[in-house]
Amino acid sequence: MIAYLLLAVAIAAEVTGTVSLKLSDGFSKLVPSLLVVAGYGVAFALMALILKMGLPVGVVYAIWAAAGVALVALIGVVFLGEHLNLTMVGGLVLVIGGVVLLELGAAK
């Protein structure tokens, strides 16, 4: 259970780093640039710890990547004025569905 809590924190850190990358304006703004480095650093450190706890790498990475993609897309639409169309929503659904199938397969 603690591994999944740490995974949630790793996802939040990765999303923070990715959104900050957009806000850093090519690393020309100091605070967002520092958040990029910190966000990715925390995310990867936590991922290493989570994998050391014994969760399967395929499942951990799939959850991390899919949740990150979905959250960044949502933040882009809500806060950054980016657009989302039906094809993109379909892609997100497929990515999340793939993670669910990986999780179900790992549980057997």
Helices and strands as residue ranges (DSSP letters): H 2-23, H 30-52, H 57-79, H 86-106
